[in-house]
Each structure stands twice: as C-alpha cells, then as structure tokens.
C-alpha cells in the first residue's frame, strides 16, 4: 500500500485506508458535502466528498476500512483528498497493523527511561506514588504505553502519551539544573503525572476519541482525582505535598482560556506549564513540517496564528 505520508500534490489515490471520522456538511451555497478523515500508521489526511449522491460512493461507517479513489491537492499548506469513489472493504483485504500510527521511538525503551527517572526521585512519598502508577498498576501502565497524547494536535499516535510525558520530564530535569530553587522531586513527579488523565479521557486506537468522562470532566480534573486516589493509599502522605502536586496538574495548561482550572501559583507549576507547552508546540510544528511537500511558505496555520515557513539555510 501507499502510505499517506508519501503522497504529494497532484497524486492520484487508489488504496485502502481506515475511516477515522465522517461528517456531513453544507457549503455556503447550500450544497451538501462530506468531510472524511482517513488514517494509516503514518498519520491522517483530510478528505472531501463533494458529491455524496454519486453512485460510486458506497455506504460506509466510521472505523470501516475503505478503498478510496480520488485526487490529492494542497489546501492551506496541507494535503487534502478529493474523493471520487469509495468501496467498503471486507476483513482479509487489509492488515490492521498498517493503519495505527505508532511512535517512531521504542515504546519499551522510553518506558524504561521513564522508570529510571522514577528511580532518581528521593522523596519517599512521591516515589511510592509514582511506583503505584507506573510499576504496580499494570492496567494503568499498559494503557499509558498505548495511549496517544491528543486526537490530532500533537503526539496523536500509539505511544504518544509516553513520548510526550518523557519529553516534558527531560525539559523539567534541565530546568532543575538551570534554576536550583525548583524542587526536583515535586517537578519531576508532576511532569510524569501531568497527563495521566488522558488514559481515561481518550480511548485507545483505532477509536482514539474522547470518552464520556473525557467530554464531561477532562484529563486535568481526572488526573488530579487519580493523584488523590493513589495518595490516600499511601500511609502518611503529606497533605501539603499532595495539594502542591495536584496544583501542578490543575495549572499545567497555564491559562483559563486553555482549559486550566488554576493558574500557576508555585514555581514548579510554572516550570511544568512551560515544559508542557514547549514539547507540545514543537512536536506540532514537527508534524506539520513532516506532513507537507512544500519547501517554502506553508500557508496560514490557525494553531500558531501565523503563516508558517520551512527553514532554509543558505
């Protein structure tokens, strides 16, 4: 099969992909069309069915494997497929492993590195709490290794949550060396736990979609609740330490408009917010650059509110 990452502007599409999303819509002129998100293990691509009543568009549902015929073109710096025909595929026509995006890094290797960071934590209560999640809770650990960090924005792949968490931990470890007033044990524990709620917020692949609790509560609130549950199982866990750790979780998005219930009130919470934002945005930029065939200006991007450009060294 031809992977989505290998297409370029002007290519013809004729292959099988997983339908991740399907939504009917109407143009400004009142003409119906459909938006379809196609997926394989290299990522996703936006596709449009401009004539849903076309006899060549067979009936299909979300999470079906469909054979797609159409044309690739560039729209606002990203590739888009204009679908002409669709055929729903039967089991045996595809290999499901080709359609799940997976981290380019070793998932077992990253997890062992995360465990080494846990081993470096000196505070006995924080170390016990981290071990309760990442060592003793096998169900959580398995979900954490398999989860993505987001639906589409950054680290949206199997192992993405682990890769993002490890990236944040490494940045925070550097911050502790550069700014000695930071409490390393608290900051690293917060970095490792800041997105644990995403194991409950977003379902595993191939769905990789928001759960009911994800929609109603969100990963920040659920993560804080998970911290409280584990802390209650550790005799003598200091209340102040629990509150400071929870505060880091609750404040790690930094601003109310970004879904943060609290703004950072302690230095460790601020450092976590900066590390989380840096890793997420740089990965987002990386995925944009890797997903385009443009070699100059990429067009306006709403996430960065800027016309992005490929770096050139002359």
C-alpha positions as CSV (number, residue, x, y, z in Angstrom):
1,X,0.0,0.0,0.0
2,X,1.0,3.6,-0.4
3,X,1.2,5.4,3.0
4,X,-0.5,8.8,3.4
5,X,2.9,10.5,4.3
6,X,4.2,9.5,0.8
7,X,1.6,11.4,-1.2
8,X,2.3,14.8,-2.8
9,X,0.2,17.4,-4.5
10,X,-1.2,16.2,-7.8
11,X,-1.1,12.4,-6.9
12,X,-3.9,10.0,-7.7
13,X,-5.2,7.9,-4.8
14,X,-6.3,4.3,-5.2
15,X,-5.8,2.4,-1.9
16,X,-7.3,1.2,1.3
17,X,-7.4,3.4,4.4
18,X,-9.2,3.4,7.8
19,X,-12.1,5.9,8.0
20,X,-11.4,7.7,11.3
21,X,-14.1,10.3,11.0
22,X,-17.1,11.2,8.8
23,X,-19.3,14.2,8.9
24,X,-21.9,15.7,6.6
25,X,-21.9,19.4,6.0
26,X,-23.2,22.1,3.7
27,X,-21.3,24.7,1.6
28,X,-22.1,28.4,1.8
29,X,-24.2,27.9,-1.4
30,X,-26.3,25.2,0.3
31,X,-24.7,22.2,-1.5
32,X,-24.2,19.1,0.7
33,X,-20.8,17.5,1.0
34,X,-19.0,15.2,3.5
35,X,-15.7,15.5,5.4
36,X,-13.8,12.3,5.9
37,X,-10.6,11.8,7.9
38,X,-8.5,8.9,6.5
39,X,-5.9,7.2,8.6
40,X,-2.9,4.8,8.3
41,X,0.0,4.3,10.7
42,X,1.8,7.3,9.2
43,X,-0.9,9.8,10.1
44,X,-4.2,11.2,8.9
45,X,-5.4,13.3,6.0
46,X,-8.5,15.4,5.4
47,X,-10.7,14.2,2.5
48,X,-13.9,15.7,0.9
49,X,-16.8,14.0,-0.9
50,X,-18.2,16.9,-2.9
51,X,-20.9,14.7,-4.4
52,X,-22.3,12.4,-1.7
53,X,-25.1,11.2,-4.1
54,X,-22.5,9.8,-6.5
55,X,-23.3,6.2,-7.3
56,X,-19.6,5.4,-6.9
57,X,-19.7,6.3,-3.1
58,X,-20.6,3.1,-1.4
59,X,-22.2,3.0,2.1
60,X,-19.6,3.0,4.8
61,X,-19.2,3.9,8.5
62,X,-16.6,5.3,10.9
63,X,-13.9,2.7,11.6
64,X,-14.6,0.9,8.3
65,X,-11.7,0.1,6.0
66,X,-12.5,1.7,2.7
67,X,-10.9,1.6,-0.7
68,X,-10.6,5.2,-1.8
69,X,-10.2,6.6,-5.4
70,X,-9.5,10.3,-5.7
71,X,-7.0,13.1,-6.3
72,X,-4.6,14.9,-3.9
73,X,-4.3,18.6,-3.8
74,X,-2.8,21.2,-1.4
75,X,-5.1,23.3,0.7
76,X,-3.7,25.9,3.1
77,X,-0.4,24.1,3.4
78,X,-1.8,20.7,4.0
79,X,-2.7,17.8,1.6
80,X,-6.4,17.1,1.0
81,X,-8.1,14.3,-1.0
82,X,-10.9,14.9,-3.4
83,X,-12.8,11.6,-3.2
84,X,-14.4,10.3,-6.4
85,X,-15.3,6.7,-5.4
86,X,-15.4,4.6,-2.3
87,X,-15.7,0.9,-1.8
88,X,-16.2,-0.7,1.7
89,X,-13.6,-3.5,2.2
90,X,-14.0,-6.9,3.9
91,X,-11.9,-8.5,6.5
92,X,-8.9,-10.1,4.9
93,X,-8.3,-7.3,2.4
94,X,-6.2,-5.3,4.8
95,X,-3.6,-5.6,7.6
96,X,-4.9,-3.6,10.6
97,X,-1.3,-3.0,11.7
98,X,-0.8,-0.7,8.7
99,X,-3.4,1.7,10.0
100,X,-2.4,2.5,13.5
101,X,0.1,5.4,13.8
102,X,2.9,4.4,16.2
103,X,5.7,6.4,17.8
104,X,9.0,6.3,15.8
105,X,10.7,5.7,19.1
106,X,10.9,2.4,21.1
107,X,8.0,2.3,23.4
108,X,9.6,-0.3,25.8
109,X,12.8,1.8,25.7
110,X,11.0,5.0,26.5
111,X,9.2,3.3,29.4
112,X,12.4,2.0,30.9
113,X,13.8,5.6,30.7
114,X,10.8,6.9,32.5
115,X,11.3,4.2,35.2
116,X,14.9,5.4,35.6
117,X,13.6,8.9,36.3
118,X,11.3,7.5,38.9
119,X,14.3,5.7,40.5
120,X,16.0,9.1,40.8
121,X,13.2,10.6,42.9
122,X,14.4,10.9,46.5
123,X,11.2,11.9,48.3
124,X,9.8,8.5,49.6
125,X,6.1,9.6,49.3
126,X,6.5,10.8,45.7
127,X,8.5,7.8,44.7
128,X,5.9,5.5,46.2
129,X,3.1,7.3,44.4
130,X,4.9,7.1,41.1
131,X,5.6,3.4,41.6
132,X,1.9,2.9,42.4
133,X,1.0,4.2,39.0
134,X,3.9,3.1,36.7
135,X,5.1,-0.1,38.3
136,X,2.4,-1.6,40.4
137,X,-0.8,-0.7,38.4
138,X,-0.3,-2.9,35.4
139,X,-3.6,-1.9,33.8
140,X,-2.7,1.8,34.0
141,X,0.8,1.1,32.8
142,X,-0.4,-0.7,29.7
143,X,-2.9,2.0,28.9
144,X,-0.3,4.7,29.4
145,X,2.1,2.9,27.0
146,X,-0.6,2.6,24.3
147,X,-2.3,5.9,24.7
148,X,-1.9,9.0,22.4
149,X,-1.4,12.4,23.9
150,X,-4.2,14.0,21.7
151,X,-6.7,13.3,19.0
152,X,-4.9,15.3,16.3
153,X,-2.9,18.2,17.5
154,X,0.3,16.6,18.8
155,X,1.6,13.1,19.6
156,X,-1.6,11.6,18.2
157,X,-0.2,8.1,17.9
158,X,0.2,4.9,19.9
159,X,2.9,5.7,22.4
160,X,2.3,9.4,22.0
161,X,1.4,10.0,25.6
162,X,4.6,8.2,26.8
163,X,6.7,10.1,24.3
164,X,5.2,13.5,25.3
165,X,5.5,12.8,29.0
166,X,9.1,11.7,28.7
167,X,9.9,14.9,26.7
168,X,8.3,17.1,29.4
169,X,10.2,15.2,32.1
170,X,13.5,15.8,30.3
171,X,12.8,19.5,30.0
172,X,11.9,19.8,33.6
173,X,15.0,17.9,34.7
174,X,17.0,20.5,32.7
175,X,15.1,23.4,34.3
176,X,16.1,22.0,37.8
177,X,19.7,22.2,36.8
178,X,19.3,25.8,35.4
179,X,17.1,27.1,38.3
180,X,18.2,25.5,41.6
181,X,15.2,26.8,43.5
182,X,13.0,24.3,41.8
183,X,12.1,21.3,43.9
184,X,13.2,18.5,41.5
185,X,11.3,15.6,43.1
186,X,8.0,17.6,43.0
187,X,8.5,18.9,39.5
188,X,9.5,15.5,38.0
189,X,6.6,13.8,39.7
190,X,4.3,16.5,38.3
191,X,5.8,16.1,34.9
192,X,5.3,12.3,34.9
193,X,1.7,12.7,36.1
194,X,0.6,15.8,34.3
195,X,-1.3,13.9,31.6
196,X,-2.2,10.6,33.3
197,X,-5.9,11.6,33.0
198,X,-5.6,11.2,29.2
199,X,-5.6,7.4,29.8
200,X,-9.3,8.0,30.7
201,X,-10.0,11.0,28.5
202,X,-9.2,9.5,25.2
203,X,-10.0,5.9,24.1
204,X,-7.3,3.7,22.6
205,X,-6.7,3.3,18.9
206,X,-8.3,2.8,16.5
207,X,-11.0,4.9,18.0
208,X,-8.7,7.5,19.7
209,X,-11.7,9.6,20.5
210,X,-13.0,11.4,23.6
211,X,-14.8,9.2,26.2
212,X,-17.9,10.3,28.0
213,X,-15.8,11.3,31.1
214,X,-13.3,12.9,28.8
215,X,-16.0,15.2,27.5
216,X,-17.6,15.8,30.9
217,X,-14.6,16.1,33.1
218,X,-11.4,16.3,31.0
219,X,-7.9,14.9,31.7
220,X,-6.9,17.7,34.1
221,X,-9.6,17.1,36.6
222,X,-9.4,13.3,36.2
223,X,-5.6,13.4,36.6
224,X,-6.0,15.4,39.9
225,X,-8.6,12.8,41.1
226,X,-6.2,9.9,40.2
227,X,-3.4,11.6,42.3
228,X,-5.8,11.8,45.2
229,X,-6.8,8.2,45.0
230,X,-3.2,6.9,44.9
231,X,-2.1,9.3,47.7
232,X,-4.9,8.0,50.0
233,X,-3.4,4.5,49.6
234,X,0.0,5.7,50.9
235,X,0.1,5.9,54.7
236,X,1.2,9.3,56.0
237,X,1.3,11.0,52.6
238,X,1.7,14.7,53.5
239,X,-1.4,16.8,52.7
240,X,0.6,19.8,51.6
241,X,2.7,17.7,49.2
242,X,-0.5,16.2,47.8
243,X,-2.0,19.7,47.3
244,X,1.1,21.0,45.6
245,X,1.3,18.1,43.2
246,X,-2.4,18.4,42.4
247,X,-1.9,22.1,41.9
248,X,0.8,21.4,39.3
249,X,-1.7,19.1,37.5
250,X,-4.5,21.6,37.7
251,X,-2.3,24.5,36.5
252,X,-0.3,22.9,33.7
253,X,-2.2,24.5,30.9
254,X,-1.3,27.9,32.3
255,X,-4.3,30.0,31.4
256,X,-8.0,29.7,32.0
257,X,-8.7,30.1,28.2
258,X,-6.6,27.0,27.6
259,X,-8.7,24.9,30.0
260,X,-6.6,25.3,33.1
261,X,-8.7,25.3,36.3
262,X,-5.9,27.2,38.1
263,X,-3.0,29.5,37.1
264,X,0.5,28.5,38.3
265,X,1.0,29.7,41.9
266,X,4.2,27.8,42.7
267,X,7.5,27.8,40.7
268,X,7.2,24.1,39.9
269,X,3.7,24.6,38.3
270,X,5.1,27.4,36.1
271,X,8.0,25.2,35.0
272,X,5.7,22.3,34.2
273,X,3.4,24.6,32.1
274,X,6.4,25.9,30.1
275,X,7.8,22.4,29.5
276,X,4.4,21.0,28.5
277,X,3.7,23.9,26.1
278,X,7.2,23.7,24.6
279,X,7.1,20.0,23.9
280,X,3.5,20.1,22.6
281,X,4.1,23.0,20.2
282,X,7.5,21.9,18.9
283,X,6.0,18.4,18.2
284,X,3.1,20.1,16.5
285,X,5.4,22.1,14.3
286,X,7.5,19.0,13.6
287,X,4.4,17.1,12.5
288,X,3.3,20.0,10.2
289,X,6.7,20.1,8.5
290,X,6.9,16.3,8.1
291,X,3.4,16.2,6.7
292,X,3.9,18.8,3.9
293,X,5.5,18.7,0.5
294,X,6.0,22.5,0.5
295,X,9.6,23.7,0.6
296,X,8.9,27.4,1.3
297,X,5.8,29.0,2.8
298,X,3.3,26.5,4.1
299,X,0.3,28.9,4.4
300,X,-1.6,30.2,7.4
301,X,-1.9,27.8,10.4
302,X,-4.7,28.5,12.9
303,X,-2.9,26.8,15.8
304,X,0.1,29.1,15.5
305,X,-1.9,32.0,14.1
306,X,0.8,32.6,11.6
307,X,1.9,31.9,8.0
308,X,4.4,29.1,8.6
309,X,7.6,28.6,6.6
310,X,10.1,25.8,6.1
311,X,13.5,26.8,7.5
312,X,16.2,27.3,4.8
313,X,19.9,27.5,5.4
314,X,21.7,29.4,2.7
